[in-house]
């Protein structure tokens, strides 16, 4: 069925869950855009020097081995590859902006794009939570298998599954014209 506006008797209901998703998408879009512009600004700079200045500004010792290693790693990043990350971040921000606005205006394509985006990350999150298999010594537990599950990944997995379920289950109610 092609996109049609809701009938004149049908008023768009206030849907707090949908608008929470919309707000999250739009906030994510803004943060990604700010990040991409920051990446473009930093691409022409000496990243190691900027990192050193940041550490000094927050009163941390930039000579600690941990920070020195990060500074060395930052010095190895080429401006071209850094700009590529900026382009990717900007494009992902545009996608989040389009999905957020599409969901706000309840367009047919936005619901499927949002479901696809949230569902895309589910297998990635599951694979990150599984313990790594090692071909090492048998019978010896690995330190990773002894550690607790990644709570942050578990929460993100639960949120993504809940959003996919909510949008898919309620797609006809939320987007009556897209049934």
C-alpha positions in Angstrom: 0.0 0.0 0.0 1.5 3.4 -0.9 2.1 6.0 1.7 -1.1 7.8 2.5 -1.7 10.4 5.2 -3.8 9.3 8.2 -7.5 9.8 7.7 -8.9 13.1 8.8 -10.6 11.4 11.8 -7.3 9.8 12.9 -5.2 12.0 15.0 -1.6 11.1 15.5 -1.3 9.9 19.0 1.4 11.0 21.3 3.7 7.9 21.5 6.3 8.4 24.2 8.3 5.3 23.3 8.5 6.3 19.6 9.5 9.8 20.5 12.1 8.6 22.9 13.6 6.6 19.9 13.4 9.7 17.7 15.1 11.9 20.4 17.8 9.3 20.7 18.4 9.2 17.0 18.5 13.0 16.7 20.8 13.4 19.7 23.1 10.7 18.2 23.0 12.5 14.8 24.0 15.8 16.5 26.8 14.2 18.4 28.1 12.4 15.3 28.1 15.6 13.3 30.0 17.4 16.1 32.5 14.5 16.2 33.0 14.5 12.5 33.7 18.3 12.4 36.1 17.8 15.3 37.8 15.0 13.4 38.2 17.3 10.3 39.6 20.0 12.5 42.0 17.6 14.1 43.1 16.0 10.9 45.5 18.8 10.1 47.0 18.9 13.5 49.7 17.0 15.3 47.5 14.5 17.2 50.2 13.5 19.6 50.8 17.1 20.5 47.1 17.8 20.9 46.8 14.8 23.2 49.8 15.9 25.2 48.2 19.4 25.7 44.9 17.8 26.7 46.6 15.7 29.3 48.5 18.7 30.7 45.2 20.7 30.8 43.5 18.0 32.9 46.6 17.7 35.1 47.7 14.2 34.1 51.3 13.3 33.5 51.8 12.8 29.8 55.1 11.0 30.5 53.4 7.9 31.9 54.0 4.9 29.7 50.3 4.4 29.0 49.9 7.9 27.7 53.2 7.8 25.8 52.0 4.7 23.9 48.7 6.5 23.0 50.7 9.5 21.8 52.9 7.3 19.7 49.9 5.5 18.2 48.2 8.9 17.5 51.4 10.1 15.7 51.1 7.1 13.3 47.7 8.1 12.1 47.8 9.7 8.8 45.7 12.8 8.1 44.1 11.0 5.1 42.9 8.1 7.2 41.7 10.4 9.9 39.7 12.4 7.4 38.2 9.1 6.1 37.0 8.4 9.7 35.5 11.9 9.6 33.6 11.2 6.4 32.3 7.9 7.8 31.2 9.6 11.0 29.5 12.4 9.1 27.6 10.0 6.8 26.5 7.9 9.8 25.3 11.1 11.4 23.3 12.0 8.3 21.8 8.5 8.3 20.7 9.0 12.0 19.3 12.4 11.2 17.3 11.0 8.3 16.0 8.1 10.4 15.1 10.3 13.3 13.2 12.8 11.1 11.6 9.9 9.2 10.4 8.3 12.4 9.2 11.7 13.7 7.1 12.2 10.5 6.2 8.5 10.5 7.4 7.7 7.0 7.2 4.2 5.7 10.9 3.8 4.9 12.1 5.1 8.3 10.5 2.3 10.3 12.3 -0.4 8.2 15.5 1.5 8.2 15.4 1.8 12.0 14.5 -1.8 12.5 17.4 -2.8 10.2 19.9 -0.5 11.9 19.0 -1.8 15.4 18.9 -5.4 14.2 22.3 -5.1 12.5 24.1 -4.6 15.8 22.5 -7.6 17.5 24.8 -10.3 16.1 27.8 -8.1 16.6 26.9 -7.6 20.3 26.3 -11.3 20.8 29.7 -12.2 19.2 31.5 -9.7 21.4 30.0 -11.3 24.5 31.0 -14.8 23.6 34.3 -16.0 25.1 37.2 -16.1 22.7 38.2 -19.6 21.6 41.9 -20.3 22.0 43.8 -23.2 20.5 46.1 -23.1 23.6 46.3 -25.5 26.4 43.4 -27.7 27.1 41.8 -27.8 30.5 43.2 -24.4 31.3 40.5 -21.7 31.7 41.3 -18.5 30.0 41.1 -15.3 31.9 38.4 -14.1 29.6 36.2 -17.1 30.4 36.6 -16.3 34.2 35.6 -12.7 33.9 32.0 -11.6 34.2 29.9 -10.9 31.1 30.2 -7.5 29.6 27.4 -5.7 31.4 27.5 -2.7 29.0 27.2 -5.0 25.9 24.4 -7.0 27.6 22.5 -3.8 28.2 23.0 -2.6 24.7 21.9 -6.0 23.4 18.7 -5.8 25.5 18.0 -2.3 24.4 18.5 -3.2 20.7 16.3 -6.3 20.9 13.6 -4.3 22.8 13.6 -1.5 20.2 13.5 -4.0 17.2 10.7 -5.9 18.9 8.8 -2.7 19.8 9.1 -1.2 16.3 8.3 -4.4 14.5 5.4 -5.4 16.7 3.8 -1.9 16.7 4.7 -0.9 13.1 1.0 -1.0 11.9 -0.2 1.0 15.0 2.6 3.5 14.8 2.6 3.8 11.0 -1.0 3.0 10.0 -0.4 4.2 6.5 2.6 1.9 6.1 0.8 -1.4 6.7 
